[in-house]
Amino acid sequence: MIRVNAQFELDEREIQEDFVRAAGPGGQNVNKVASAVQLRFDVGRSPSLPDPVRARLIALAGRRITREHVLIIEADRYRSQRRNRDDALGRLLDLIREACEVEKPRHPTRPTLASKKRRLEGKQRRGETKKLRALKPGTDS
């Protein structure tokens, strides 16, 4: 079991890892070792996720989620397969933790009387400046 937060845990069997060859640095191993990781997590069928967290996770995942609600995280930042696995799992857990946070609803407020007055005074000053620019020198209109 992988502990996500105080509320719930993920079962390791829900996470599927595929190893592929990574592009980029790797020295002599770059063409031999499959060090990049494609982590797959079925968000839609996961029994570990509560429904509100599942909905927020699907919304947060963006392009990383398929039509079947499978989240795919690719990690090829490091040369080592182990570090890439840890990186992919860490990114998955960060995403799930972010989905666990409930956004507080915004309560609209009205501008204060003082802020309205400041805004109108600023507009008045700006108008005066523009009016002075329009006046030609020597005329008093």
Rosetta constraint file for C-alpha pairs under 8 A:
AtomPair CA 1 CA 9 HARMONIC 6.09 0.50
AtomPair CA 1 CA 10 HARMONIC 5.58 0.50
AtomPair CA 1 CA 11 HARMONIC 4.67 0.50
AtomPair CA 1 CA 12 HARMONIC 5.83 0.50
AtomPair CA 2 CA 9 HARMONIC 5.39 0.50
AtomPair CA 2 CA 10 HARMONIC 4.99 0.50
AtomPair CA 2 CA 11 HARMONIC 6.20 0.50
AtomPair CA 2 CA 12 HARMONIC 6.61 0.50
AtomPair CA 3 CA 8 HARMONIC 6.72 0.50
AtomPair CA 3 CA 9 HARMONIC 4.42 0.50
AtomPair CA 3 CA 10 HARMONIC 6.43 0.50
AtomPair CA 4 CA 8 HARMONIC 6.15 0.50
AtomPair CA 4 CA 9 HARMONIC 5.26 0.50
AtomPair CA 4 CA 10 HARMONIC 6.84 0.50
AtomPair CA 4 CA 93 HARMONIC 6.24 0.50
AtomPair CA 4 CA 96 HARMONIC 7.47 0.50
AtomPair CA 4 CA 97 HARMONIC 6.77 0.50
AtomPair CA 5 CA 9 HARMONIC 7.05 0.50
AtomPair CA 5 CA 97 HARMONIC 7.20 0.50
AtomPair CA 8 CA 48 HARMONIC 7.04 0.50
AtomPair CA 8 CA 49 HARMONIC 7.77 0.50
AtomPair CA 9 CA 48 HARMONIC 6.68 0.50
AtomPair CA 10 CA 14 HARMONIC 7.31 0.50
AtomPair CA 10 CA 48 HARMONIC 5.78 0.50
AtomPair CA 11 CA 15 HARMONIC 7.66 0.50
AtomPair CA 11 CA 48 HARMONIC 7.41 0.50
AtomPair CA 14 CA 41 HARMONIC 6.31 0.50
AtomPair CA 14 CA 42 HARMONIC 7.08 0.50
AtomPair CA 14 CA 46 HARMONIC 6.97 0.50
AtomPair CA 15 CA 39 HARMONIC 6.86 0.50
AtomPair CA 15 CA 40 HARMONIC 5.85 0.50
AtomPair CA 15 CA 41 HARMONIC 5.04 0.50
AtomPair CA 15 CA 42 HARMONIC 7.67 0.50
AtomPair CA 16 CA 39 HARMONIC 5.78 0.50
AtomPair CA 16 CA 40 HARMONIC 5.05 0.50
AtomPair CA 16 CA 41 HARMONIC 6.54 0.50
AtomPair CA 17 CA 37 HARMONIC 6.47 0.50
AtomPair CA 17 CA 38 HARMONIC 5.69 0.50
AtomPair CA 17 CA 39 HARMONIC 4.57 0.50
AtomPair CA 17 CA 40 HARMONIC 6.27 0.50
AtomPair CA 18 CA 37 HARMONIC 5.76 0.50
AtomPair CA 18 CA 38 HARMONIC 5.06 0.50
AtomPair CA 18 CA 39 HARMONIC 6.47 0.50
AtomPair CA 19 CA 34 HARMONIC 5.45 0.50
AtomPair CA 19 CA 35 HARMONIC 6.30 0.50
AtomPair CA 19 CA 36 HARMONIC 5.63 0.50
AtomPair CA 19 CA 37 HARMONIC 4.75 0.50
AtomPair CA 19 CA 38 HARMONIC 6.29 0.50
AtomPair CA 20 CA 34 HARMONIC 4.53 0.50
AtomPair CA 20 CA 35 HARMONIC 6.30 0.50
AtomPair CA 20 CA 36 HARMONIC 5.21 0.50
AtomPair CA 20 CA 37 HARMONIC 6.31 0.50
AtomPair CA 20 CA 38 HARMONIC 7.50 0.50
AtomPair CA 21 CA 30 HARMONIC 7.27 0.50
AtomPair CA 21 CA 31 HARMONIC 7.19 0.50
AtomPair CA 21 CA 32 HARMONIC 7.79 0.50
AtomPair CA 21 CA 33 HARMONIC 6.38 0.50
AtomPair CA 21 CA 34 HARMONIC 4.08 0.50
AtomPair CA 21 CA 35 HARMONIC 5.81 0.50
AtomPair CA 21 CA 36 HARMONIC 5.71 0.50
AtomPair CA 22 CA 30 HARMONIC 7.03 0.50
AtomPair CA 22 CA 34 HARMONIC 6.59 0.50
AtomPair CA 22 CA 35 HARMONIC 6.00 0.50
AtomPair CA 22 CA 36 HARMONIC 4.88 0.50
AtomPair CA 22 CA 76 HARMONIC 5.82 0.50
AtomPair CA 23 CA 30 HARMONIC 7.49 0.50
AtomPair CA 23 CA 76 HARMONIC 7.66 0.50
AtomPair CA 24 CA 30 HARMONIC 7.66 0.50
AtomPair CA 25 CA 30 HARMONIC 6.81 0.50
AtomPair CA 25 CA 79 HARMONIC 6.92 0.50
AtomPair CA 26 CA 30 HARMONIC 4.43 0.50
AtomPair CA 26 CA 79 HARMONIC 5.39 0.50
AtomPair CA 28 CA 32 HARMONIC 7.74 0.50
AtomPair CA 29 CA 33 HARMONIC 5.44 0.50
AtomPair CA 34 CA 81 HARMONIC 7.36 0.50
AtomPair CA 35 CA 76 HARMONIC 7.04 0.50
AtomPair CA 35 CA 79 HARMONIC 6.44 0.50
AtomPair CA 35 CA 80 HARMONIC 5.86 0.50
AtomPair CA 35 CA 81 HARMONIC 4.20 0.50
AtomPair CA 35 CA 82 HARMONIC 8.00 0.50
AtomPair CA 35 CA 84 HARMONIC 7.17 0.50
AtomPair CA 36 CA 74 HARMONIC 7.35 0.50
AtomPair CA 36 CA 75 HARMONIC 5.73 0.50
AtomPair CA 36 CA 76 HARMONIC 4.42 0.50
AtomPair CA 36 CA 77 HARMONIC 7.88 0.50
AtomPair CA 36 CA 81 HARMONIC 6.26 0.50
AtomPair CA 36 CA 84 HARMONIC 6.31 0.50
AtomPair CA 37 CA 74 HARMONIC 5.71 0.50
AtomPair CA 37 CA 75 HARMONIC 5.18 0.50
AtomPair CA 37 CA 76 HARMONIC 6.47 0.50
AtomPair CA 37 CA 81 HARMONIC 7.20 0.50
AtomPair CA 37 CA 84 HARMONIC 6.15 0.50
AtomPair CA 37 CA 85 HARMONIC 6.09 0.50
AtomPair CA 37 CA 88 HARMONIC 7.21 0.50
AtomPair CA 38 CA 72 HARMONIC 6.56 0.50
AtomPair CA 38 CA 73 HARMONIC 5.73 0.50
AtomPair CA 38 CA 74 HARMONIC 4.52 0.50
AtomPair CA 38 CA 75 HARMONIC 6.53 0.50
AtomPair CA 38 CA 88 HARMONIC 7.84 0.50
AtomPair CA 39 CA 71 HARMONIC 7.96 0.50
AtomPair CA 39 CA 72 HARMONIC 5.61 0.50
AtomPair CA 39 CA 73 HARMONIC 5.09 0.50
AtomPair CA 39 CA 74 HARMONIC 6.28 0.50
AtomPair CA 39 CA 88 HARMONIC 6.54 0.50
AtomPair CA 39 CA 89 HARMONIC 7.59 0.50
AtomPair CA 40 CA 70 HARMONIC 6.47 0.50
AtomPair CA 40 CA 71 HARMONIC 5.59 0.50
AtomPair CA 40 CA 72 HARMONIC 4.67 0.50
AtomPair CA 40 CA 73 HARMONIC 6.58 0.50
AtomPair CA 41 CA 70 HARMONIC 5.58 0.50
AtomPair CA 41 CA 71 HARMONIC 5.08 0.50
AtomPair CA 41 CA 72 HARMONIC 6.64 0.50
AtomPair CA 42 CA 46 HARMONIC 5.97 0.50
AtomPair CA 42 CA 69 HARMONIC 6.17 0.50
AtomPair CA 42 CA 70 HARMONIC 4.27 0.50
AtomPair CA 42 CA 71 HARMONIC 6.13 0.50
AtomPair CA 43 CA 49 HARMONIC 7.72 0.50
AtomPair CA 43 CA 54 HARMONIC 6.50 0.50
AtomPair CA 43 CA 57 HARMONIC 7.87 0.50
AtomPair CA 43 CA 58 HARMONIC 7.43 0.50
AtomPair CA 43 CA 69 HARMONIC 5.58 0.50
AtomPair CA 43 CA 70 HARMONIC 5.68 0.50
AtomPair CA 43 CA 71 HARMONIC 6.50 0.50
AtomPair CA 44 CA 54 HARMONIC 7.28 0.50
AtomPair CA 44 CA 68 HARMONIC 7.25 0.50
AtomPair CA 44 CA 69 HARMONIC 5.17 0.50
AtomPair CA 44 CA 70 HARMONIC 6.97 0.50
AtomPair CA 49 CA 53 HARMONIC 6.35 0.50
AtomPair CA 49 CA 54 HARMONIC 5.91 0.50
AtomPair CA 50 CA 54 HARMONIC 6.17 0.50
AtomPair CA 51 CA 55 HARMONIC 6.26 0.50
AtomPair CA 52 CA 56 HARMONIC 6.34 0.50
AtomPair CA 53 CA 57 HARMONIC 5.97 0.50
AtomPair CA 53 CA 96 HARMONIC 7.67 0.50
AtomPair CA 53 CA 99 HARMONIC 5.54 0.50
AtomPair CA 53 CA 100 HARMONIC 5.45 0.50
AtomPair CA 54 CA 58 HARMONIC 6.20 0.50
AtomPair CA 54 CA 99 HARMONIC 7.69 0.50
AtomPair CA 55 CA 59 HARMONIC 6.38 0.50
AtomPair CA 56 CA 60 HARMONIC 6.07 0.50
AtomPair CA 56 CA 99 HARMONIC 5.23 0.50
AtomPair CA 56 CA 100 HARMONIC 7.75 0.50
AtomPair CA 57 CA 61 HARMONIC 5.96 0.50
AtomPair CA 57 CA 95 HARMONIC 7.16 0.50
AtomPair CA 57 CA 96 HARMONIC 6.38 0.50
AtomPair CA 57 CA 99 HARMONIC 5.08 0.50
AtomPair CA 58 CA 62 HARMONIC 7.17 0.50
AtomPair CA 58 CA 65 HARMONIC 7.09 0.50
AtomPair CA 58 CA 69 HARMONIC 7.10 0.50
AtomPair CA 60 CA 95 HARMONIC 7.64 0.50
AtomPair CA 60 CA 99 HARMONIC 7.13 0.50
AtomPair CA 61 CA 65 HARMONIC 5.85 0.50
AtomPair CA 61 CA 71 HARMONIC 7.22 0.50
AtomPair CA 61 CA 95 HARMONIC 7.72 0.50
AtomPair CA 64 CA 71 HARMONIC 5.78 0.50
AtomPair CA 64 CA 72 HARMONIC 5.48 0.50
AtomPair CA 64 CA 73 HARMONIC 6.70 0.50
AtomPair CA 65 CA 69 HARMONIC 5.73 0.50
AtomPair CA 65 CA 70 HARMONIC 5.45 0.50
AtomPair CA 65 CA 71 HARMONIC 4.34 0.50
AtomPair CA 65 CA 72 HARMONIC 6.12 0.50
AtomPair CA 66 CA 70 HARMONIC 5.30 0.50
AtomPair CA 66 CA 71 HARMONIC 6.56 0.50
AtomPair CA 66 CA 72 HARMONIC 7.85 0.50
AtomPair CA 73 CA 88 HARMONIC 6.22 0.50
AtomPair CA 73 CA 91 HARMONIC 7.82 0.50
AtomPair CA 73 CA 92 HARMONIC 7.29 0.50
AtomPair CA 74 CA 88 HARMONIC 6.65 0.50
AtomPair CA 75 CA 84 HARMONIC 5.41 0.50
AtomPair CA 75 CA 85 HARMONIC 7.25 0.50
AtomPair CA 75 CA 87 HARMONIC 6.59 0.50
AtomPair CA 75 CA 88 HARMONIC 5.46 0.50
AtomPair CA 76 CA 84 HARMONIC 5.92 0.50
AtomPair CA 77 CA 84 HARMONIC 6.59 0.50
AtomPair CA 78 CA 83 HARMONIC 6.30 0.50
AtomPair CA 78 CA 84 HARMONIC 5.82 0.50
AtomPair CA 79 CA 83 HARMONIC 7.78 0.50
AtomPair CA 79 CA 84 HARMONIC 7.74 0.50
AtomPair CA 80 CA 84 HARMONIC 6.35 0.50
AtomPair CA 81 CA 85 HARMONIC 6.14 0.50
AtomPair CA 82 CA 86 HARMONIC 6.30 0.50
AtomPair CA 83 CA 87 HARMONIC 6.03 0.50
AtomPair CA 84 CA 88 HARMONIC 6.11 0.50
AtomPair CA 85 CA 89 HARMONIC 6.17 0.50
AtomPair CA 86 CA 90 HARMONIC 5.96 0.50
AtomPair CA 87 CA 91 HARMONIC 6.20 0.50
AtomPair CA 88 CA 92 HARMONIC 6.25 0.50
AtomPair CA 89 CA 93 HARMONIC 6.22 0.50
AtomPair CA 90 CA 94 HARMONIC 6.10 0.50
AtomPair CA 91 CA 95 HARMONIC 6.17 0.50
AtomPair CA 92 CA 96 HARMONIC 6.27 0.50
AtomPair CA 93 CA 97 HARMONIC 6.03 0.50
AtomPair CA 94 CA 98 HARMONIC 6.13 0.50
AtomPair CA 95 CA 99 HARMONIC 6.27 0.50
AtomPair CA 96 CA 100 HARMONIC 6.29 0.50
AtomPair CA 97 CA 101 HARMONIC 6.85 0.50
AtomPair CA 111 CA 115 HARMONIC 6.31 0.50
AtomPair CA 111 CA 116 HARMONIC 6.66 0.50
AtomPair CA 112 CA 116 HARMONIC 6.36 0.50
AtomPair CA 113 CA 117 HARMONIC 6.27 0.50
AtomPair CA 114 CA 118 HARMONIC 6.21 0.50
AtomPair CA 115 CA 119 HARMONIC 6.14 0.50
AtomPair CA 116 CA 120 HARMONIC 6.25 0.50
AtomPair CA 117 CA 121 HARMONIC 6.07 0.50
AtomPair CA 118 CA 122 HARMONIC 6.13 0.50
AtomPair CA 119 CA 123 HARMONIC 6.30 0.50
AtomPair CA 120 CA 124 HARMONIC 6.12 0.50
AtomPair CA 121 CA 125 HARMONIC 6.21 0.50
AtomPair CA 122 CA 126 HARMONIC 6.18 0.50
AtomPair CA 123 CA 127 HARMONIC 6.10 0.50
AtomPair CA 124 CA 128 HARMONIC 6.26 0.50
AtomPair CA 125 CA 129 HARMONIC 6.28 0.50
AtomPair CA 126 CA 130 HARMONIC 6.34 0.50
AtomPair CA 127 CA 131 HARMONIC 6.08 0.50
AtomPair CA 128 CA 132 HARMONIC 6.19 0.50
AtomPair CA 129 CA 133 HARMONIC 6.48 0.50
AtomPair CA 130 CA 134 HARMONIC 6.51 0.50
AtomPair CA 131 CA 135 HARMONIC 6.65 0.50
AtomPair CA 135 CA 139 HARMONIC 7.02 0.50
AtomPair CA 135 CA 140 HARMONIC 7.82 0.50
AtomPair CA 135 CA 141 HARMONIC 7.19 0.50
